[in-house]
Every structure is written in C-alpha cells, then in structure tokens.
Amino acid sequence: MCSLAAPRLWCHTCLSSSRFEVRNELLPPTVYLRLKRKPEKRLERWFLKAGFWDSIASSILKNNNATETMVPPSTLHEEEGEEPIPDQLLLADRSLSDGTQEQIIFSLTGDVDVHALQDLCDKVGWPRRPLSKVAVSLKNSFLVATLYSITKSPEGDEERKQLIGMARATSDQAFNATIWDVIVDPSYQGQGLGKALVQKLTRALLQRDIGNISLFADSKVVDFYKNLGFEADPEGIKGMFWHLPF
Amino acid sequence: MHSYISIRSPLLRSTILPLSLRRYITPRYNPTAVASLSISIPDSELSARGFSINYSTTNLDPSALNDVFASVGFPRRDTARLNLALSHSSGSLVWLSRTNEPTKPVAFARATGDGVFNAVVWDVVVDPSYQGIGLGKAVMERVIADLREKGIVNIALYAEPRVISFYRPLGFIPDPDGIKGMVYSRRNLQKKKR
C-alpha cells in the first residue's frame, strides 16, 4: 500500500534512471557499489538459464497438446540491454536552502533498522506492529528496497542518514512476487521518489526472472500504480481478501 | 481435524483493509472466545474416501502437477523453476493425492508470503476428474487454517471471474472497499513509451 494518498503533480526534474555525476569528495565509497552478486546468486542465474534450455528441449521432444501453453521464459534483461539494478543507486544530490548537502539513495541491500521503520510508519499514520514480527517479515521478504536521505552540514563534519522510504516484495522466487507496504516520508512526497522506489523494485524483480509482479492498491493510489505499468483487474481477474466469519 | 485457536490481536495495515472491514479482522482480545476453523470435510472423511492430505513437497511429482495445471488450462511450468517455487512457498502448501497414487496431486494450493503478516494463495487447482466433490474447498480450508495458525490473517488471492463464486463461501471478498488487485504488465509500459 502506498502512503501517497493525495494526488500531486510529480516533479521529474530531479529523477532519472541513470546515476548522477557526483563530486567524489562528498560520496562515501559504498555508493558506487555495482551489483555485487553473491556466488550463490550467480549459480542461481545459471541454474535458471539451464532450466530455460531444458524447457526448450522438452517442448521439442514432448508431444505437447497444441492448446497447452508454456510459460514464456523471461528474456527482458538480456534483450533490452538494461543494466542490472545495483545494490545502491544515487537518485538525487542537491543543496538545501540552509547550505546542507542532501543525497537520496535507493538501496536494495535490505538492511532496515526496524525502529527507523516504525518512526516512518508513525509519520504516515500506519498502525504499529511488534518490532520482532516486523523484523521477521523483512527477513522473509524476497526484496526490500529502501530510500535513504544522507544530509551533510555545510562544514562537512556531520552526516545524518535517515530512512525516508521503503517497499518490499514477497515472492516464491520463480514465478510470482507481490509488493507490499510502499511508504514514503510525507515531507519527501511529491518529488517522484515513491515512483522511483516502485519502478526500481519492479525492475529488480524482472531482472531476477520473476514474471508476475502484483500488488493490492488502495482505491486512492490505483492511478499512481497505473502510471507505473500496473493494470487493475487484468482480464477481469479480481483481488480477493479473506475475512473472519462474523 | 477440528482445531481451535484463540484470536489474539491480529495485526493489519489500515491501508490494506479499511476501517469498515477492520472490525471483522481485529476483534478485541477475548480469552474465552475461540474461532473454530471451519473444515467442511474432516481429515477422517477424506481418508475414508481414499485421499491423502500432504503438507510438504516430499513425494510430490512435479510433472504430475504440471499435468494437472495443463488439464485446467494453466500454463505448464518449467520443472526446475517449479521446484524452486515450491521450495519457497514460505506460507503454506497443501495437496491431496489418491492414497493408492501418493505422488500424483489431485488437488493443490500453495501460498507465499512473509510468514507473519501477509500471504497470497496461488495455483489452486483440482484435477477435472475429481472436481465437484469438495476437494478444492478441502485444500483451501486447510491452507487458510495453516496460515491462521501462524498468525497470518491478511490472506489474499487473484481470482478469475468464473471462480469468484468458489472463493466467496470460503470467506473471500473481492475488492474490499475498493482495494484493487493490480498486476504489472510490460505491455502497458510499451504503450506509454515516449
């Protein structure tokens, strides 16, 4: 669910999908991290690719019924020549009116301080949840995307890192993923950050060969997601929720 | 199997289920109130009819599962990816088999989620030769019971129009208070490409 309830005009000027040129002295080295794939992930990609060839071979060898369909293998990331979404991405680097320098960082590393997340949820008015459960839910999520604001005072001596946005996706890591809990700090809303957050998360999921990305949107934010490529009730398929018997 | 659980304050995102529905989902904690998990066909009757209930993927033959998918019009899945998906259904997995054919699923359902708050149910199928006798309901009820036992009450799914009436009696509501299920489609972005 997105907390961007009020319809606002999006400012696109400070956002683009490419990284901004930055002054080296301001950026910590970690921001330049490219996609650091852990060895197991490399294996997984190979494994998935092997499966792809298996599927081609099996469809040739088997005597398949013409009406049966095969789930098409996803080749998005190869064909479109897209760069993989790195673990950290600089979205904005700007000077504020009081002279401080602020950077907005998108991160997929997923290390979220649950206390910072709770503060963020308080700001948008979401009910509190037991922190231990929140920690477990984050650990069990396939991808956790976060937005951080790093502000540096004009003297350059103080640096403050603040969580200003988050979105997470659960998945079976093969076919389906569902995006939950899209949240942006109200004082950072209206700048296209929520859009960037969901866009990058979606692309990261597609690059991990997840073909079906879904979510459940409050009626007020359906248009927000439509603009990001999500379709409501595709082919009449309805989202349904279970409720307790009364 | 009739198990009883007491509902401790379930946690729910106010933006997922609005206030009008919340009163059904967040009852006040009442130690004496228990919610019986409604199971229409108990385990004993299922086994009397010759069906076995399975909660894990051991013994599940993925190509037999693919056959059932194909027979109901779902796409066949690549076996390796299917195994990957089945190993990551960290929510719930329930399937029925004929006791004399223990590796072939006749009814199947799985749920993914984060294990504490949310779950989404996928791939609910019943072999056409076994439809109409309550097996779909049996697996769904057990998936829901399993999720509720873990404390997950936010259970969602995507239903084709012709099966919405199958899920309603199980307790599912479409578009509660205007909440829309949405799916990403690259086609939509192609249309919007500048």
Interface residues (C-beta under 8 A of the other chain):
Chain A: M1 C2 S3 F47 L48 A50 G51 F52 D54 S55 N64 N65 E68 T69 M70 V71 P73 L76 G125 W126 P127 R129 P130 K133 V136 S137 L138 N140 S141 R168 T170 S171 D172 Q173 A174 F175 N176 T178 W180 D181 T202 L206 N212 I213 S214 L215 F216 A217 D218 S219 V222 Y225 K226 N227 L228 G229 F230 E231 A232 D233 P234 E235 G236 I237 K238 G239 M240 F241 W242 H243 L244 P245 F246
Chain B: I7 L11 L12 R13 S14 T15 I16 L17 P18 L21 Y24 I25 P27 A35 S38 A70 P75 R76 R77 D78 T79 A80 R81 L82 L84 A85 L86 H88 S89 S90 R110 T112 G113 D114 G115 V116 F117 N118 V120 W122 I144 V153 N154 I155 A156 L157 Y158 A159 E160 P161 I164 Y167 L170 G171 F172 I173 P174 D175 P176 D177 G178 I179 K180 G181 M182 V183 Y184 S185 R186 N188 L189 K192
